[in-house]
Amino acid sequence: MFKGLDPRQVRILAGKEFRDRIRNLWVLAVVVIFALFALAIAYFGSAQMGAVGFRGIDVTIASLVSLVIYLVPLIALILGYDAIVGERERGSLELLLSMPITRFEILLGKYLGLSAALACSTVAGFGAGLLPLAAQLDLNDLSHYLGFVLSAILMGMAFLSLSLLVSVLAPDRMRASGLAIALWFFFVLIFDLLLTGALVASQGGLDSTVFGVLLMLNPADVFRLLNIFGSEQVQTMYGLATVMPENLTDPLVLSGIMLGWIVCPFLIANWRFK
């Protein structure tokens, strides 16, 4: 797969994808959205308990996790669904393939460029959102928050990989957009409902190991678990510590599973693109 890979070709294509997102103000829009939500949740995340103001990084992250699970997958899927099928419909894909560049280099360049745009907007948005609170954070708080932001980027890259697969498989942009939205509904809304239904139907008989493995089939749940088991206070809020097998609560294991969600759909997309 990597035989004959030209890093320069990949870098040029990735740079073009990144600049295109900068020019159409996509990155700026996402930065503003993330910054406003991060700041609002930091100050008003505990309003339902009758308290307003910054209550600590753990409380803020616990609230942000629920928000990010809805926003980041949607943004990633919308960002990448037309990466290949859009080029095909515009007729530019044939021109690109006629040049001395492999299909793997095209796919990798587009993926890296889109990932860079997503990562920059996520870091800038959540960084700007918490900047007014920087004086109230210690080094432990900052490292915890950076871990949260990194996990959000990894989840975005996983859904971006899925969107690239959709873009390769779909015959046109209309169907690609429909598939992307369907994936968002399934992973963000429907999957956990189905899992909850299975738990109820089994009347608590579902083994914790089986339950944990099923959660690994959803990158959004892997992201949630990464942040839950990064803090004892957040664990208490979610109450999952008692039902998850210990080997699936290790951040290194969860990070490895998330990397699998990034790599596997991309490799399938590359196989189909060839």
C-alpha positions as CSV (number, residue, x, y, z in Angstrom):
1,M,0.0,0.0,0.0
2,F,2.8,2.4,0.9
3,K,5.1,1.3,-1.9
4,G,5.9,4.3,-4.1
5,L,4.1,6.7,-1.8
6,D,5.2,10.3,-2.6
7,P,4.9,12.4,0.5
8,R,5.2,15.6,-1.6
9,Q,2.1,14.7,-3.6
10,V,0.1,14.0,-0.4
11,R,1.3,17.2,1.2
12,I,0.3,19.3,-1.8
13,L,-3.2,17.8,-1.9
14,A,-3.6,18.0,1.8
15,G,-2.6,21.7,1.7
16,K,-5.1,22.4,-1.0
17,E,-8.0,20.8,1.0
18,F,-7.0,22.7,4.1
19,R,-6.8,26.1,2.2
20,D,-10.2,25.5,0.6
21,R,-11.8,25.1,4.0
22,I,-10.0,28.3,5.2
23,R,-11.2,30.3,2.1
24,N,-14.9,29.4,2.5
25,L,-14.8,30.4,6.2
26,W,-15.7,26.8,7.3
27,V,-13.0,26.7,9.9
28,L,-13.9,30.1,11.3
29,A,-17.6,29.2,11.6
30,V,-16.7,26.0,13.6
31,V,-14.2,27.9,15.8
32,V,-16.9,30.4,16.7
33,I,-19.5,27.7,17.4
34,F,-17.1,25.7,19.7
35,A,-15.9,28.8,21.5
36,L,-19.4,30.1,22.3
37,F,-20.6,26.7,23.5
38,A,-17.5,26.0,25.6
39,L,-17.7,29.4,27.3
40,A,-21.5,29.1,27.8
41,I,-21.2,25.6,29.3
42,A,-18.3,26.6,31.5
43,Y,-20.4,29.4,33.1
44,F,-23.9,28.1,32.9
45,G,-23.5,24.3,32.8
46,S,-24.7,24.1,36.4
47,A,-27.6,26.5,36.0
48,Q,-30.2,23.6,36.4
49,M,-28.7,23.1,39.9
50,G,-29.2,26.7,40.8
51,A,-25.6,27.7,40.4
52,V,-24.0,30.0,37.8
53,G,-20.3,30.4,37.2
54,F,-17.3,28.2,36.6
55,R,-17.6,25.1,38.9
56,G,-14.4,23.2,37.9
57,I,-13.0,21.6,34.8
58,D,-14.5,18.2,35.6
59,V,-18.1,19.6,35.6
60,T,-17.3,21.6,32.4
61,I,-15.9,18.6,30.6
62,A,-18.9,16.4,31.7
63,S,-21.3,18.9,30.1
64,L,-19.1,19.4,27.0
65,V,-18.9,15.7,26.3
66,S,-22.6,15.5,25.7
67,L,-22.5,18.5,23.3
68,V,-19.4,17.3,21.4
69,I,-21.0,13.9,20.7
70,Y,-23.7,15.7,18.8
71,L,-21.7,18.4,17.1
72,V,-18.3,16.9,16.1
73,P,-19.6,13.7,14.2
74,L,-22.1,15.9,12.3
75,I,-19.4,18.4,11.3
76,A,-17.0,15.6,10.3
77,L,-19.5,13.8,8.2
78,I,-20.6,17.0,6.4
79,L,-17.0,18.0,5.9
80,G,-16.0,14.8,4.1
81,Y,-19.0,13.3,2.4
82,D,-18.3,14.9,-1.0
83,A,-14.5,14.7,-0.9
84,I,-14.5,12.0,-3.7
85,V,-18.0,11.9,-5.1
86,G,-18.0,15.7,-5.4
87,E,-14.8,15.7,-7.5
88,R,-16.4,12.9,-9.7
89,E,-19.5,14.9,-10.3
90,R,-17.6,18.1,-11.2
91,G,-15.4,16.1,-13.6
92,S,-12.2,17.0,-11.8
93,L,-11.5,13.5,-10.5
94,E,-10.7,12.2,-14.0
95,L,-8.2,15.1,-14.5
96,L,-6.7,14.3,-11.1
97,L,-6.3,10.6,-11.9
98,S,-4.7,11.4,-15.2
99,M,-1.8,13.0,-13.3
100,P,1.2,11.1,-11.9
101,I,-0.5,10.5,-8.5
102,T,-1.9,7.3,-7.1
103,R,-5.4,6.8,-5.8
104,F,-4.1,6.1,-2.3
105,E,-2.2,9.5,-2.4
106,I,-5.4,11.3,-3.4
107,L,-7.4,9.7,-0.6
108,L,-4.7,10.2,2.0
109,G,-4.0,13.8,1.0
110,K,-7.7,14.7,1.1
111,Y,-8.1,12.9,4.5
112,L,-5.1,14.7,6.1
113,G,-6.2,18.1,4.8
114,L,-9.7,17.7,6.1
115,S,-8.4,16.3,9.4
116,A,-6.1,19.3,9.7
117,A,-9.0,21.7,9.2
118,L,-11.1,19.8,11.7
119,A,-8.3,19.6,14.3
120,C,-7.4,23.3,13.9
121,S,-11.0,24.4,14.3
122,T,-11.5,22.2,17.4
123,V,-8.3,23.3,19.1
124,A,-8.9,27.0,18.4
125,G,-12.6,26.8,19.3
126,F,-12.3,25.0,22.6
127,G,-9.1,26.9,23.4
128,A,-10.7,30.3,22.8
129,G,-13.8,29.2,24.7
130,L,-11.9,28.5,27.9
131,L,-9.3,31.3,27.5
132,P,-11.2,33.7,29.8
133,L,-11.0,31.0,32.6
134,A,-7.3,30.4,32.2
135,A,-6.5,32.1,35.5
136,Q,-8.7,29.7,37.4
137,L,-7.1,26.5,36.0
138,D,-4.0,24.7,37.3
139,L,-1.7,22.4,35.3
140,N,-3.8,19.3,36.1
141,D,-6.9,21.1,34.8
142,L,-5.2,22.1,31.6
143,S,-3.9,18.6,31.0
144,H,-7.3,17.1,31.6
145,Y,-8.9,19.7,29.2
146,L,-6.2,19.0,26.6
147,G,-7.0,15.3,26.8
148,F,-10.6,16.1,26.2
149,V,-9.8,18.2,23.2
150,L,-7.5,15.5,21.8
151,S,-10.2,12.8,22.2
152,A,-12.7,15.1,20.4
153,I,-10.3,15.4,17.5
154,L,-9.8,11.6,17.4
155,M,-13.5,11.1,17.3
156,G,-13.9,13.7,14.5
157,M,-11.2,11.8,12.6
158,A,-13.0,8.5,13.0
159,F,-16.2,10.0,11.6
160,L,-14.2,11.8,8.9
161,S,-12.9,8.4,7.9
162,L,-16.5,7.1,7.7
163,S,-17.5,10.1,5.6
164,L,-14.7,9.4,3.2
165,L,-15.9,5.8,2.9
166,V,-19.4,7.1,2.1
167,S,-17.9,9.5,-0.5
168,V,-16.2,6.6,-2.3
169,L,-19.2,4.3,-2.2
170,A,-22.0,6.7,-3.1
171,P,-22.9,7.2,-6.8
172,D,-23.7,10.9,-6.4
173,R,-23.6,13.8,-3.8
174,M,-27.3,13.6,-3.0
175,R,-27.0,9.9,-1.9
176,A,-23.7,10.6,-0.2
177,S,-25.3,13.4,1.9
178,G,-28.2,11.1,2.8
179,L,-25.9,8.3,3.9
180,A,-23.8,10.7,6.0
181,I,-26.9,12.0,7.8
182,A,-28.1,8.4,8.3
183,L,-24.7,7.5,9.8
184,W,-25.0,10.4,12.2
185,F,-28.5,9.4,13.3
186,F,-27.4,5.8,13.8
187,F,-24.2,6.4,15.8
188,V,-25.4,9.4,17.8
189,L,-29.1,8.7,18.4
190,I,-30.2,5.2,17.5
191,F,-27.3,3.1,18.6
192,D,-27.6,3.8,22.3
193,L,-31.4,3.5,22.2
194,L,-30.9,0.0,20.7
195,L,-28.4,-0.9,23.3
196,T,-30.6,0.4,26.1
197,G,-33.5,-1.7,24.6
198,A,-31.3,-4.8,24.6
199,L,-30.5,-4.2,28.3
200,V,-34.1,-3.8,29.2
201,A,-35.2,-6.8,27.2
202,S,-32.5,-9.0,28.9
203,Q,-33.8,-7.8,32.3
204,G,-30.2,-7.1,33.4
205,G,-29.0,-10.4,32.1
206,L,-26.6,-8.9,29.5
207,D,-23.1,-9.7,30.5
208,S,-20.9,-6.6,31.3
209,T,-18.2,-7.8,28.9
210,V,-20.7,-8.2,26.1
211,F,-22.1,-4.7,27.0
212,G,-18.6,-3.2,26.9
213,V,-17.8,-4.8,23.6
214,L,-21.0,-3.5,22.1
215,L,-20.1,0.0,23.2
216,M,-16.8,-0.3,21.3
217,L,-18.8,-0.6,18.1
218,N,-19.6,3.1,18.3
219,P,-16.8,5.7,18.1
220,A,-19.1,8.2,19.9
221,D,-19.3,5.9,22.9
222,V,-15.6,5.3,22.8
223,F,-15.1,9.0,23.0
224,R,-17.6,9.2,25.9
225,L,-15.8,6.4,27.8
226,L,-12.4,8.0,27.2
227,N,-13.5,11.1,29.1
228,I,-15.6,9.4,31.7
229,F,-12.7,7.2,32.9
230,G,-10.3,10.1,32.8
231,S,-11.9,11.6,36.0
232,E,-13.4,10.0,39.1
233,Q,-15.9,12.9,39.4
234,V,-17.1,12.4,35.9
235,Q,-17.4,8.6,36.5
236,T,-19.7,9.4,39.4
237,M,-21.9,11.7,37.2
238,Y,-22.3,9.0,34.5
239,G,-22.4,5.9,36.7
240,L,-20.8,3.6,34.1
241,A,-17.9,2.4,36.3
242,T,-20.0,-0.4,37.8
243,V,-21.1,-1.9,34.5
244,M,-17.9,-1.7,32.4
245,P,-15.3,-4.4,32.4
246,E,-12.1,-3.1,33.8
247,N,-10.0,-4.0,30.7
248,L,-12.2,-1.7,28.6
249,T,-11.8,1.3,30.9
250,D,-8.0,1.7,30.3
251,P,-7.5,5.0,28.3
252,L,-4.7,3.3,26.2
253,V,-7.1,0.5,25.2
254,L,-9.9,3.0,24.4
255,S,-7.4,5.1,22.4
256,G,-6.3,2.1,20.4
257,I,-9.9,1.2,19.6
258,M,-10.5,4.8,18.5
259,L,-7.4,4.6,16.2
260,G,-9.0,1.4,14.8
261,W,-12.1,3.4,13.9
262,I,-9.9,5.9,12.1
263,V,-7.8,3.4,10.2
264,C,-10.3,0.7,9.2
265,P,-12.9,2.7,7.3
266,F,-10.1,4.5,5.5
267,L,-8.5,1.2,4.4
268,I,-11.9,0.0,3.2
269,A,-12.4,3.3,1.3
270,N,-9.0,2.9,-0.2
271,W,-9.7,-0.7,-1.3
272,R,-13.0,0.4,-2.9
273,F,-11.5,3.5,-4.5
274,K,-8.9,1.3,-6.3
